[in-house]
Amino acid sequence: MEEYQLHRNILCIDLKSFYASVECAVLGLDPFETPLVVADASRGGGSIVLAVTPYLKRLGMPSRCRIHELPDDIPIIFQKPRMQLYLEYSAKIIEIYLKFISEDDLYIYSVDEAFLDVTEYLTYYKKTDLELAKEILETIYRETKLFATCGIGPNMLMAKLALDIESKKAPDFIAKWTYDDIPTKLWPVTPLSEMWGIGYHMEFNLNRLGLQTIGDIAHYDVKMLKRIYGVLGEELYYHTHGIDMSLIQAKSNIRTVSKSYGSGQTLFHDYFPPDIFQIIIEMVDDVTRRLRLAKKIAKTVHLGIGYSKETGGGFSRQITLDQPTANASVIYETCLFLFHQYYGNEPIRRVHISVTGLMENHIYQFSIFEDAEQIIREQKLHQAVDEIKFRYGRNSINRASSEFESSTIKARNKMIGGHNA
């Protein structure tokens, strides 16, 4: 079994500067020759740059910065983020992967990165893993005009390391590592955070032990690493030797189960009561809709309020209900209670609402203090609204109060992950 896990043919494929490259593909531009950034310039100089083209990266520009940090001497092309477009391209790339392998041998790591186990396909295609990787990358470019890089290794870790450390500098954007490459290609790496799985905090702690290169960790006492960092220390030691027992087939069957539902937003100007109540009810509508779709009810309601930068501070409080619910009115009233209890009459710039203590929504037990008929009417109303939104889009029906100037729901319904869809 260990031999089976340690000696696979794994491809780790990453789409270069994905968001920026999609914009270039749509515009018919070469991302290696075009100074394009994905950012909403209409939001001002403080707006976050989501992606830059490889051309700008070559000039030393970071992938993540603020618009005001961009150089003034380059004729930069600004493209407003279009998250729906990027998701469509991502789905197209997945379709391409599935032309070559089955779903069981594919693990989607992120919107622009995936692992493919091609071990059982090499005989069928009569190709080496290097040849198959090249064909997949050529297919991606032919069908989408997107450039991709690929790391190849005998396990997921090695494929990822080959991708991050070598493939992006290779002439054909492909790098293959074997266990024999570990001493020459991995051990010299420094700083330590260059290795997948080591963050800056871990790097700082390892440096304090006198460990400056990956090879230093590989030659350190594994028992001492385990004593200091527990199982993670032992795993890190084996990773520096290229050993990883993960299987794509096991990961592809994992289904994440949400333990909470939440909604948060940063406001574009200062809010005060009563306008802030419009924001809260719209966010409660979003959270309770997700509860209904998941057929869940929640026991605990959490409200977080952040004040403007000039004032600073805020509060974060929660209440555990007498009985779990997915009722929007109950959760909204709970949020209002928390707000009135802790609000300090300061300008508000951030709101976060979440519900936890989830359980299956089987039978609701009404208390003697509740209006059962009113709750049932409200449930039916929300079910009808959910159906309309599902059929015709999230902005097909909203509260009448969405027409108020204080409302943000129409704009938020056009976004994905807080960005323009």
C-alpha positions in Angstrom: 0.0 0.0 0.0 2.8 2.4 0.9 4.5 1.7 -2.4 1.2 2.5 -4.2 0.9 5.8 -2.4 4.5 6.9 -2.7 5.0 6.2 -6.4 2.2 7.8 -8.4 2.3 10.1 -11.4 0.7 13.3 -10.2 0.3 16.5 -12.1 -0.3 19.8 -10.3 -1.5 22.4 -12.8 -1.8 26.1 -12.1 -3.3 28.8 -14.4 -0.8 31.6 -14.6 -2.1 35.0 -13.2 -5.6 33.5 -13.7 -7.9 36.6 -13.4 -5.6 38.8 -15.4 -5.0 36.2 -18.0 -8.7 35.6 -18.5 -9.2 39.4 -19.1 -6.3 39.3 -21.6 -7.9 36.3 -23.3 -11.2 38.1 -23.7 -9.5 41.2 -25.0 -7.2 39.3 -27.4 -4.0 40.5 -25.6 -0.8 38.7 -24.7 -0.5 38.6 -20.8 3.3 38.4 -21.2 3.3 41.8 -23.0 0.4 43.6 -21.5 0.4 45.8 -18.4 -3.1 44.8 -17.1 -4.4 44.7 -13.6 -7.7 43.4 -12.3 -9.1 46.0 -10.0 -12.1 48.3 -9.6 -10.5 51.7 -10.2 -13.9 53.4 -9.6 -13.5 52.6 -5.9 -10.4 54.8 -5.6 -6.7 54.4 -4.8 -7.4 52.2 -1.8 -9.1 49.5 -3.9 -7.3 46.1 -3.9 -5.6 44.8 -7.0 -6.8 41.1 -7.4 -4.3 40.1 -10.1 -1.6 41.4 -12.4 -0.3 40.0 -15.7 3.0 38.1 -15.9 4.3 41.1 -17.7 3.9 43.3 -14.6 5.1 40.5 -12.3 8.3 40.4 -14.4 8.7 44.1 -13.5 8.6 43.3 -9.8 5.0 44.2 -9.2 3.3 42.0 -6.5 0.1 40.1 -7.2 -1.7 41.8 -4.3 -1.4 45.5 -3.6 -3.5 48.7 -3.6 -4.2 50.8 -6.7 -2.3 53.7 -5.2 0.8 51.5 -4.9 1.0 50.9 -8.7 3.7 52.8 -10.6 2.7 56.0 -12.4 5.1 55.6 -15.3 3.4 52.5 -16.9 0.2 52.8 -19.1 -1.7 50.3 -17.0 -5.0 48.8 -18.3 -7.6 48.5 -15.5 -10.2 45.7 -15.8 -13.0 45.6 -13.3 -13.3 42.1 -11.6 -15.8 39.8 -13.2 -16.1 36.8 -10.9 -18.8 35.0 -12.9 -16.6 35.1 -16.0 -13.6 33.7 -14.0 -15.8 30.9 -12.6 -17.0 30.1 -16.2 -13.4 29.8 -17.4 -12.5 27.6 -14.3 -15.4 25.3 -15.2 -14.2 25.1 -18.8 -10.7 24.1 -17.6 -12.2 21.4 -15.4 -14.1 20.1 -18.5 -10.7 19.8 -20.2 -9.2 17.8 -17.4 -12.2 15.5 -17.5 -11.5 14.8 -21.2 -8.2 13.1 -20.0 -9.1 11.5 -16.7 -12.0 10.6 -14.6 -13.5 12.7 -11.8 -12.2 10.2 -9.2 -8.6 11.1 -10.2 -9.1 14.9 -10.1 -8.7 17.1 -7.0 -9.7 20.8 -7.4 -7.4 22.6 -5.1 -8.6 26.2 -5.9 -10.3 28.1 -8.7 -7.0 28.1 -10.7 -5.2 25.0 -9.4 -5.8 21.3 -9.5 -4.1 17.9 -9.0 -4.5 15.1 -11.6 -3.5 11.5 -10.9 -2.6 10.2 -14.4 -0.9 7.0 -13.1 -3.5 4.6 -14.6 -3.8 6.5 -17.9 -0.2 6.5 -19.2 -0.5 3.0 -20.8 -3.9 3.9 -22.3 -2.5 7.1 -23.9 0.9 5.5 -24.6 2.6 8.6 -23.2 4.9 9.5 -20.4 3.6 11.8 -17.6 5.7 14.6 -19.1 4.2 14.1 -22.6 0.6 14.0 -21.2 1.2 17.1 -19.2 2.3 18.9 -22.3 -0.7 17.8 -24.2 -3.1 19.0 -21.4 -1.4 22.4 -21.2 -1.6 22.7 -25.0 -5.3 21.8 -24.9 -6.0 24.4 -22.3 -4.3 27.1 -24.4 -5.9 26.0 -27.6 -9.4 26.1 -26.1 -9.2 29.0 -23.7 -6.0 31.0 -24.7 -4.9 30.7 -21.1 -1.3 29.7 -20.1 -0.8 27.1 -17.4 2.2 25.7 -15.5 2.6 22.1 -14.3 4.6 20.3 -11.6 5.0 16.6 -11.9 5.9 14.3 -9.0 5.5 10.8 -7.4 3.0 12.3 -4.9 0.9 15.4 -4.4 3.5 17.2 -2.3 6.3 16.7 -4.8 4.1 17.8 -7.7 3.2 21.0 -5.8 6.8 21.7 -4.9 7.9 21.1 -8.5 5.2 23.6 -9.6 6.0 26.3 -7.1 9.8 26.1 -7.1 10.7 25.2 -10.6 7.9 25.0 -13.3 7.1 28.8 -13.3 10.7 29.4 -14.4 11.0 26.6 -16.9 10.9 27.4 -20.6 7.8 25.2 -21.3 6.3 25.8 -17.8 6.7 22.1 -16.8 8.9 20.7 -14.2 9.2 17.0 -13.0 10.7 16.0 -9.7 11.7 12.6 -8.4 12.9 11.6 -5.0 16.5 11.9 -6.3 15.9 15.6 -6.9 15.1 16.4 -3.2 18.8 17.1 -2.1 19.6 19.3 -5.0 16.3 21.1 -5.7 14.4 21.2 -2.3 17.0 21.3 0.4 18.8 24.5 -0.7 15.5 26.5 -0.7 15.5 29.5 1.6 13.6 31.3 3.1 11.7 28.4 4.5 8.3 30.0 3.6 9.1 29.3 0.0 8.1 25.7 0.7 4.4 24.8 0.5 3.0 24.3 4.0 5.4 26.6 5.9 3.9 30.0 6.8 5.8 33.1 8.0 5.0 32.4 11.6 6.3 28.8 11.4 9.4 30.1 9.5 10.1 32.5 12.3 10.0 29.8 14.9 12.1 27.4 12.8 14.7 30.2 12.3 14.9 30.5 16.0 16.0 26.9 16.1 18.8 27.8 13.7 17.0 26.2 10.7 17.5 28.5 7.6 17.1 26.1 4.7 14.8 23.2 4.0 17.9 20.9 4.2 18.4 22.1 7.7 15.0 20.8 8.7 15.6 17.5 6.8 18.7 16.9 8.9 17.2 18.0 12.2 16.3 15.5 14.9 12.7 14.3 14.0 12.0 13.4 17.6 12.8 17.0 18.7 10.6 18.4 15.9 7.7 16.2 17.1 8.4 17.2 20.8 8.2 20.9 19.8 5.4 21.0 17.2 3.6 17.7 17.8 2.4 15.6 14.8 2.9 18.7 12.5 6.6 18.7 13.3 7.0 15.1 12.4 5.0 15.6 9.2 7.2 18.6 8.3 10.3 16.5 8.7 8.9 13.9 6.2 7.8 16.5 3.8 11.3 17.9 3.6 12.3 14.4 2.4 9.5 14.5 -0.2 7.3 11.9 1.6 3.6 12.5 1.4 1.0 9.7 1.8 -2.0 11.7 0.5 -4.1 10.2 -2.2 -6.2 12.2 -4.7 -8.8 9.5 -4.7 -9.4 10.0 -1.0 -9.4 13.8 -1.2 -11.8 13.9 -4.1 -14.5 12.2 -2.0 -14.3 14.7 0.8 -17.4 16.9 1.2 -17.0 19.9 3.5 -19.8 20.3 6.0 -20.5 23.8 7.1 -20.6 24.4 10.9 -21.9 27.9 10.5 -23.4 30.4 8.0 -22.3 34.0 7.9 -22.4 37.2 6.0 -20.1 40.2 6.3 -19.6 43.4 4.5 -17.4 46.5 4.6 -19.5 49.7 4.0 -18.3 52.4 1.6 -19.3 55.2 3.9 -20.2 55.7 7.6 -23.6 54.3 8.7 -25.7 55.2 11.7 -29.1 54.0 13.0 -31.7 53.7 11.5 -29.9 53.2 8.1 -27.7 50.4 9.5 -30.9 48.4 10.3 -31.5 48.1 6.5 -28.0 46.5 6.1 -28.7 44.1 9.0 -32.1 42.9 7.7 -30.6 42.3 4.2 -27.8 40.3 5.7 -30.2 38.3 7.9 -32.2 37.6 4.7 -29.0 36.2 3.1 -28.0 34.0 6.1 -31.5 32.6 6.6 -32.0 31.9 2.9 -28.8 29.7 3.1 -30.1 28.0 6.2 -33.4 27.1 4.4 -31.6 25.9 1.3 -29.4 23.6 3.5 -32.5 22.5 5.5 -30.8 23.7 8.7 -31.8 25.6 11.8 -29.4 27.5 14.1 -29.1 27.8 17.9 -26.7 30.8 18.3 -26.8 34.2 16.6 -23.7 36.4 16.4 -23.5 40.1 15.5 -20.2 41.9 14.9 -20.0 45.7 14.4 -16.8 47.5 13.4 -16.5 51.3 13.7 -14.8 53.6 11.2 -11.0 53.7 11.1 -11.0 57.2 12.7 -12.9 55.9 15.7 -11.6 52.3 15.9 -13.1 49.5 17.9 -16.5 48.0 17.8 -18.1 44.9 19.4 -18.7 41.2 18.7 -21.5 39.5 20.8 -23.7 36.4 20.5 -26.9 35.0 22.0 -27.9 31.4 22.3 -31.6 31.0 21.6 -34.1 29.0 23.6 -34.7 26.9 20.6 -33.0 26.8 17.2 -34.6 28.5 14.2 -34.2 29.6 10.6 -36.8 32.3 11.0 -35.6 35.7 9.6 -37.8 37.7 12.0 -36.4 35.9 15.1 -32.8 36.2 14.0 -33.3 39.9 13.0 -34.8 40.8 16.3 -32.0 39.0 18.1 -29.5 41.0 16.1 -31.3 44.2 17.0 -31.3 43.3 20.7 -27.5 42.8 20.6 -27.1 46.0 18.7 -29.0 48.2 21.2 -27.2 46.5 24.1 -23.7 47.2 22.9 -23.7 50.0 20.2 -21.7 53.0 21.3 -23.2 55.7 18.9 -20.1 55.6 16.6 -19.9 55.6 12.8 -20.2 52.0 11.5 -18.1 50.7 8.6 -18.2 46.9 9.1 -21.1 44.5 9.8 -20.9 40.7 10.3 -23.7 38.3 11.1 -23.4 34.6 11.6 -25.3 31.7 13.0 -23.9 28.6 14.6 -25.0 25.5 16.5 -26.6 24.1 13.3 -28.9 21.1 13.3 -31.2 19.4 10.8 -34.6 21.2 10.3 -37.0 18.3 11.0 -40.0 19.4 13.2 -40.3 22.9 14.7 -41.7 22.9 18.2 -43.7 26.2 18.8 -43.5 27.7 22.2 -46.6 29.2 23.9 -45.2 32.7 23.3 -45.1 32.4 19.5 -47.7 33.1 16.9 -47.7 29.8 15.1 -49.8 31.0 12.2 -47.6 34.0 11.6 -44.4 31.9 11.6 -46.0 29.4 9.1 -47.1 32.3 6.8 -43.6 33.7 6.9 -42.1 30.3 6.1 -44.3 29.9 3.1 -43.5 33.5 1.9 -39.8 32.9 2.1 -40.1 29.5 0.3 -41.8 31.3 -2.5 -39.2 34.0 -2.6 -36.4 31.4 -2.6 -38.1 29.7 -5.6 -38.3 33.0 -7.5 -34.7 33.9 -6.8 -33.6 30.4 -7.9 -35.5 30.6 -11.2 -34.9 34.2 -12.2 -31.9 35.5 -10.3 -31.1 36.9 -6.9 -32.3 40.4 -7.9 -35.6 39.2 -9.3 -37.3 39.9 -6.0 -36.2 41.9 -3.0 -37.8 43.8 -0.1 -39.3 47.1 -1.1 -36.8 48.8 1.2 -34.1 47.7 -1.2 -35.0 51.0 -3.1 -33.7 53.0 -0.1 -30.4 54.8 -0.6 -29.0 53.0 2.4 -29.6 49.6 0.8 -26.7 47.6 -0.6 -28.5 44.4 -1.5 -28.9 44.9 -5.2 -25.2 45.7 -5.6 -24.2 42.7 -3.4 -26.5 40.4 -5.4 -24.4 41.2 -8.5 -21.2 40.1 -6.7 -19.5 36.9 -6.0 -17.1 36.7 -3.1 -17.5 40.5 -2.6 -16.4 41.3 -6.2 -18.3 42.2 -9.3 -19.8 39.2 -10.9 
